[in-house]
Amino acid sequence: MDILKERYAHGEIDKDAFDSKRKDLLG
């Protein structure tokens, strides 16, 4: 999850990708 936040903060993934990946991680 921290890695995902870092990638999002660095602009490597957009908000839609961040939200969908976060949902996958949280179930």
C-alpha positions in Angstrom: 0.0 0.0 0.0 2.8 2.4 0.8 4.5 1.6 -2.5 1.2 2.4 -4.2 0.9 5.8 -2.4 4.5 6.6 -3.4 3.9 5.8 -7.1 0.7 7.9 -7.0 2.6 10.8 -5.3 5.3 10.6 -8.0 2.7 10.8 -10.7 3.4 7.3 -12.0 -0.2 6.3 -11.9 -3.3 8.5 -12.2 -6.1 8.8 -9.7 -8.4 6.3 -11.4 -5.6 3.7 -11.4 -4.8 4.5 -7.8 -8.4 4.1 -6.7 -8.9 0.9 -8.6 -5.7 -0.6 -7.2 -6.5 0.5 -3.7 -10.0 -1.2 -4.0 -8.2 -4.4 -5.1 -5.9 -4.3 -2.2 -8.6 -3.6 0.3 -10.9 -6.2 -1.2 
